[in-house]
Structures are given as C-alpha cells and as structure tokens.
Amino acid sequence: MTQTLLLLAIALLVAFAAPLVASVIPGRSVPETVILVFAGAVIGRYLPYASNEGMGLLSELGMAFLFLMAGFEIVPSEMNLAMTKHAVLSWCASLGIALVFTLVMPLKRFVGLGAYAFAILLTTTAYGTLAPIMRERGLTGTKVGEVVTVYGAMGEVLPIIAMAFLLSTRAPLRTTVVLVLYVGVCIAIASFPRRAKTLGSRLQAFLHTAGAATSESSVRAVSLLLVFLVFLAGAMGFDAALGAFAAGFTLRALLPEGDESLEARLRGISSGFFVPVFFFVSGASIDLSAVSAAPGLLVGFILLLVLIRGVVVAASLRLAPETRDMSWQETFSAATYCTMALPLVVAITNEAIARGAMRPSDASVLVTAGAITVLVVPIITSLVRRTSAVHPVAAAHELAAHESLHEVLQRQREDFQAEQERLHELRHDVHNRLSSADYLALASMRAERRRTGEDSGQTPPDK
C-alpha cells in the first residue's frame, strides 16, 4: 500500500506539472498527453510502475474513463448519415489494406494474432484524445470538426469491435452471439428510465433530478455503470475498452440532450485524476532501450499509419459528395487528425501481450509511435492553418515581380495578424454558421482587397 501511494503521488505530481510545462511552450504546441507519456517513460525506468497492481488498476480505470467520455461525446442524432456511411467504408478499406499488407509482407515481429493486432492498430484514431483538442481550437461546429467527429469516432469504435473478433479465441459465430447479448444488456440499461415510470413517481423524480443533486448521486451512478460494463465485458471475454465505450454510448442514450453539470463533474474526475494516471503509467511501460533499438519499426509504423489511415480518409473526403467541396487545407487537416493514435494502441498492445501474441519490447515501440502522432499532428495542422493565412503562393508571385523582400514579409506579417484577429472574432460571432472553408475563402478575399487598397476594414455581414 505504501509503495502504491508513493508511486501515485509521483504520477499526480507529474500530472500537476504537465499543464504548467505545456503552457510555457510557444503556442502550446505540445499536448499534456505527450508530456505525461514521456515523463512516465523516463521515470518508469527507475520505479516499479509496471509491476505494481494498484497503479495497474488505476491505469485501467483511467483508460475506462477516457473511452467513457469519448463514447459520450458521440451524439448519434447529430451525425450525418451519409458521412457516417463513408466513414465506415473508409475504415473497412483501411482494415482490408492493413490485413493484405500483413499477409503479403509478413513481418517477423508479428505473426498470428500479433499480425491481426498490428493490422487493427493501423486503422485507429484517438478520438478520445482528439475531442478536447477540437474544443480548444474552436473547431466544434465547423466542417473539419464534423468530419473528425464522424471519422474519428468510427476509427475508435470499429477497431474495438474488430478486436473482439480478430483477437478472440472463440469461433466468430459464438463471439457474435456473446457480443449481441452484451449489447442487449446495454440497451436494457439505457431503457431503464422509461421503465422506471411504472415503478413510482418518487423513483422517477429522483432519476430526473439526480444530475443536480448535491449528493453526487449522478456521478456515482455513472461510475457504477462504467465499472459494471467494464467488468461484464471482461467476464464475457472482451477488452475493457469495449465496456468503457459501451458505457459512454449507454450514458448518451440515457441523456440524449446532455447534462452540463454532470459532464463537468465527470471531466473533473476523469481529466483531473484517472486519465493523467493512465497516460503516465502507459508511458512507464515503455522500454526506451527497445525503442532506440528498433527505429525502423518506429518510423515504419507511423508511415504506415499515414498511408493506411490518413490517405484513405483523405481519398474518402475527396470522393464523398458531402465533403467534396472541402478545401485542401480542410481535407489535409481532417485526414491528419484522424491519424492521431495512442489510447487504442495501448489497449490493443496490452491485449496482444496478455495473449502472448506480441512482445513487450515491440509494444513499447508502437506505444511510443502513437505518442509521437499525438505530438506531431497538432503541430502540423497548426502550421497548415497558419501557412494558409499568410498566402505563401501570393508572396512568391510578389517576389517574382521583384518586390522588396522586406515589404513582402511585412505585408505577410500584417495579413497573418489581421486574420488571427478576424478568426478569433468569427469564432465567437458566427461559430455555428461559418465553416472553415468559408473562413479561408473570406481570408483570401480580404487579403486581396488589402493588397489592392480596397479593404475598408469593416467586418462583412454575417452569412
């Protein structure tokens, strides 16, 4: 017990320091998650996190809360059906390509169930990690935000289901039957409030007012739901990630309109305690010597993730009628966001290790690669947005016309600062009415007017 408390205190100290470290990095370009993972990798070399059962349990609960919140973020009634269909098809295409790759080019490191696990890893998206980034960047409600929500959700839900089948030791038909039974339990729980109407007005009133209760009954009920469904998933032979995601979906079915008070409390518990512990302990399981010994696997996995997940998503966005009109910046950003992978990499590799299908050293490399995507993707997408705001092509034409380099750079700097201010205003004033594509088009038009002296500096009428 004493050892567990000491290890937990160290993990919480790092969790407390992570946002402070992130805040001093220019542009907050390094997510707290990356700091937690790599701090865990460094500190974990000297402390017994991997063998401590107490920290292992807290880490499992952290992963459960992460997937719970990810599942709750998904609102089925607000998802574009056509986009959802294309997201499912694109994920299936990615899985097919990944499976063909593992069969045609057999990897000595991954065989049997390990090869299937590696293929599933190449189709994942860390939607639970992406959702807070989308909110922080003001992308919720934009076209990019909608695409990332739909494609990212499918990139987290479908790999979990694939894990249940491809990594199962049961026959596919038996796995299907057990999975249907599990879904039936979730549906029964979700329909309980409607059935409770027949149990008496007092119970019904309690269920409706629990979200605002000072006794935190609603938080306790959600915690019970999460732990029970994770337990049930394990008892039925499924991964804990499936149970946690099912708990999130079930909670959304119970609260289709959401509950701000409850959500704030759940985020306080998950992001304030359990989730940071999960990422820190996941980092502590990384063997840095194994990572340095396999740079080819590290770089290769990231490149395959880009090709098999990112390129397929980009192709789907360009071909699907509902997303065909997206600008190249939007398409690139959405596809790049969908290549971010970490929580499921941890879950899948842990499952593969438990089944003896993957070596811990190889899992360390893959988890490190997933952490690198969480580090790199926000930086790349931010650079694309900033680059599009300063119009590099127009600057090149101006230089070709023998304009002064100093004048061109000064004008580009002014354009960028002006567009940053206008973007901030537009996010507040017309956040739900102006897509990213509209904004980029408006920015280009304003920059052109400014160069020709036609811009009066007035804000255009709302769309």
N, C-alpha and C positions, 0 to 999 in steps of 0.2 A: 504493500500500500504506500509506504513512504517513497519508494522508488518511483511509483506511478505519479504521485503528486509532484515530485521534483521534475520529472520529465514533462508533465502537463504545465507546470509553472514556466519552464523554459519555452515550450511551444507557445504559450499565451504571451510571453514577453516578446517573442518574435512577431506574433500576430499584432501586438500593440505597436511595435516599431515599424511594421511593413508600410502602413499608410503614411507615416512620417517620412520614411525613406522615399516612397513614391512621390510625395509632394515636392521634394527638393529637386527631382529630376525634371529638366526642362520639358514642358508640355505634358507632364505626367505620362510619358510615353511607355513606361514600364508598369504593367499591371501589378497589383499587390499579389496576385496569384503566383506570378513568376518569382517574386521576392521570397514568398513563403516556401515554394518548392525548392529553390536552390539554396536557401538558408537551411532547410531541412537536410538537403544532400550534404552540405558541409558539416553541420553539427551532428548529423546522424552517424558520421564516421566514428565519433568518439563516445556516443551514448547508445544504450541498448534499446532503441525505439522498436526495431524490427521484432525483437523477442518479447516485448512487454505486452501481455494480454490486455491490460487495462487501456493502454493507448491504442491498441488494435481495435477494441470495441468502440472507443470514442471516434476513431477514424471512420469506422463503418457507419456510425450514426451521422457523422459529418457528410459522407457521401450520400446517405439516405436523405438528409435534409436538402442537399444540393439538388438532387433529382426530384424531390417533392416540389420544391419551388419552381423548377423547370417545367414540370408537368402542370402545375397550377397556372403558369404564365400562358399556357396554350388555351385559347378560347375557341372551341370548335365553331361556334356560330359566327365568328368574325373572320374565319379563314376562307379565302377564295377557293371554291371547289375545283375550278379548272386548274388553278395554280397548285393546289394540293395534289391533284392527279398527276401533273407533270413532275412535281417534286418526288412522288413515289416512283414514277417511271425512271427518273434520272438516278435515284438511289439504286433501283434494281439494275440499271445499266452499269453503275459503278461496281456493284457487287459481282455482276457477271464478268466484267473485265478483270476484277481482282482475283476471282476464282480461276479464270483462264490463265492469268499470269502465274499464279502459284502452281498450276498444273503443267503449263508449257515450260516454265523456267523454274523447276523445283529448287527450293532453297535448302541447303544442307542444314541450316539452323532450325528450320520449321518444317516438320513433316506430320502427317496425320492430322490430329486435332489442332496441332500448333499451326499448320498451314491454313486451316479454316479460320482460326483466331486471327492470324495475320491478315487474311483477306478481309475480314469484318472490320479490322482496325482501319483499313484504307478507305472505308466508306463513312467514317464517323464525323460528326460535327458537335462541338462542345456548346450546345445551345444554352445549357445552364450557366456557363461562363459568359456567353455572348449577351444574354438578356440584359444584365446590368450595364454592359458597355454600350448597348443600343440606347438605353435610357440616358446614360451620362452624356452621350454625344448628340442627344436630341433627335435621334433617327426614328423613334417610335412615331408611327403615323405617316412616315414617308414611304416611297416606293421601295427603297433599299431596306427599310425596317420591316415592311410587309414580306418581302422576299426572304429575308434572313429568318424571320419568324417561321414561315411555312417550310422552307427548305431545311433550315436548321433543326426544326422540330422533327421532321422526318428523318434527318440524319442522326438523331439521338434515339427516337422511338424504335425505328426499324432495325438498327443494329442490336438493340436489346432483345427484340423478338428473334432475330437471326441467331443470337447467342443461345436462346432457349432450344433451338432446333439443331444447329450445326455443332454445338458443343455438348449436346445431350448424349447420354449413354443409352437412352431409351429409343425404341422404334419411333419413327416420325408420327405414326398414327396415334400411338399412346401419348406422345408428347402433346399432340394437338388436343386430345381429349382432356388431358390434365390442364392445359392452358385454357380451354373453354370453361372448365369448372372454376378455374381461378378468376376468370373474367366474370363469371356468374356471381361469385361472391362479391366482387367489387360493385356490380350492378345492384345487388341486393342491398349493400350498404348505402349506395347513392340514393336508392329509392326509399330508404327508411323514414326520412322526414314526412314524406307523403303518407306512408302507412301509419305514422305516429298520430295522425289526425284522429284515428279511431281509438287511440289509447287514452284520450282525455285531454282537456283543454290546458291543464297545468303543464303537462309534458310538452305539448305543442308550443305553449308560450315560452317555456324555458329554451327550447331549440331555436326559437326566433330571436330571443334576446341574449343568448349566450355570448354572441360576438361583442356585446358592450358590457358584459358582466365584469365587475371589479375582481371577482374571484378567479379570473383567468380560466374559467371552465372551457372556453372555446379552444384555447391553446392546449389544454390538457386533452381535449377530445381529438384534436388533430395529431398530437403526439401519440395517442393511443392508436389512432387509425394508421399512422405511419409504421409504428413498431409492429402492430399486428399483421399488416400486409407484407412487411419485410420478412417477418417470421414465417408466415404462411407460404411465401414464395420459396424460402429456404427449405421448408418442410416438404414442398412439392418438387424439389429438385431444381429450382430456378435460381438465378443470381439475385442478390439483394437489390441490384439496380432496377430490375423489373418490378419488384414490390414497391420500391420508392416512387418510381414513375407512375405506377398504378395508383398509389396513394394521392399523388398530385392530380391525376385525372379525376379520381373519385371526389376529391375536395372541390375541384372546379364544378363537377356535376351537382354537388351539394350547394355550392354558392355560385350559380351561373353569372350573377351580376357582380361578384367580388365582394370584398369586405375590407375597406381600407384600414380599419382599426386592427383587424385580425392579421392582415398582411404585414402591417408594420411590426406587430409583435413577433410574428414568425421570422421576419427578416432579422429582427434583433437577436433571436435565439440562434438562427442558422448562421448568418454572416458575422454575428458577434462572438460566437463560441465554436460551434461544431464544424462549420465549413473551413475556417482557417486551420483548425487542428487536422482535418482531413488532408488538406494540401501540404501542410508541414510534414505530417507523418508519411505521406506519399513520397515526398522528397527525401525523407530519411531512409526510405527503402532503396534509393538509387545508389548503385555502386559506381562511383566516379571512375575508378580504375577500369571497370568493364566498359564504360562509355569511351574513355580515351583509347582503349584497345580495339574498338570497333567503329572508327569514324565512317567507314563505308556504309555500315548499316544505318548509322545516324542520319547521314546525308541522303542515303538512298530512300529511307522511309519517308522523309519529308518531300523529296521529289516525286515519289510515287503517290503520296497523298495529294499533291498539287495536280498531278496528271489524272489520277483516277477519280478524285472527288472534285477538285476545283475546276478542271477543264470541262468535265461532264456537266457540272452545274452551269457554267458559262454557256455551253452549247445549248442546254435546255432553255436558258433565258433568252437566247437569240432566236430560237425556233418557236417557242410558245407564243401564241397570239397575244396573250395578256401581258407579256413582258417584252415583246419585240421592240417596243418604242423606247426602251430604256437607253440612256446614253452609254457610251463605252465606259465612262467613269463609274456609273451606277452598276453596270454589269460586272466590271472588274472588281469593284468593292464588295458586292454581294457574294460573288464566287470566292473571293479571297477570305471573307469572313467565314464561309462555310468550310474552309479547310482548317479552321482552328479546332484542335483536338487535344483533350487532356483527361477529363474525368472518366470518359469511357475507356480510354487507353489504360488507365489504372485498373478499372473494373474488369476489363477483358483479360488483361495480362495476369491479374490476380487469379481469375478463374482458370486460366490456362495453366498457371503454375500449380494450383491446387490439384488439377487433374494430371499433372506430370507431363503436360504437352509442351511446356516452354521452360527454358532455363531462367533462373532469376537474373543472371547477367544480361541475357538478351532483353528481358523485360525492362531492366534498368535503362538500356539504350532507347527503347521505344518510349518509355515514360519521359525521358529527357527530351526526345524529339517532339513529343506532344507539348511539353513545357515551352520549347523553343517556338512552336507555332503560336502559342498564346503571347509570347514576347514580340514576335516579328509582325504578325498580322495587323495589330492596331497601328504599328508604326508605318507599315506600307500603305494602309488605307488612308491614314492621316496625310502622308506625303502626296498621295494621288489627289486628295481634295485640295491641298494647298497648291499643288502644281497647276491644277485646272483653274484655280482662282487667279493666277498671275499670267496665264496665257503664254506659254513658252513659244508656241509657234509664231504668234504675232510678234513677240520680241525678236525672234530670229529674222523675220522679214524686215523689221526696223533696222537691225544691224546690217542686213544685206543692202539696205538702202543708204548705207554709210552714215547713219545717225550716230551721235556720240554715245559711247558705251555708258558713260555716267548718266546721261539723260534717260537712256532706256532703262537702266537699273532703278533710277529714281522714280520713273513713271510706274514701273512694275511694283515697286515697294508701295507706292501710294495706292495702286489698284488693289493690291492684296489687303492692305489695312482697311480700305473702304469696304471691300467685300466681306471682310471678317465682321465689321460693324453691322453691315446690312444683313448678313446671315444671322447674327445674334438677334436683331430686331424682328426679322421674319419668323424665326423660330418661336418667338413669343406672340407675334400678332396674327400670323396665318399658318400656324404649325400644322393644323389639320386640313388645310386647303391647298397648300403649295407643296408639290413633290420636289424631290431632289433634282429631277430633270428640269422642272420649271425654273428652279433657282439657278441652275447652271446656265440655262438659256438667258435668263434675265441678267445674270452677271456678265455674260459675253456682250449682250446688247448695251449694257451700261458702260462697259469698258470702251466699246467702240464709240459711243457718244462722247465719252470724256476725251478721247483722243482727237475727236473732230470738233470739240468745243461746244457740243450741242446739249450736254447734260446740265440741267438746271439745278441738280442736287436735290430735287423733290422726290419723295417716295411715290412710286406708281400706285394706282388704285388697286385694291385687293382683288384677287381673282375670285 
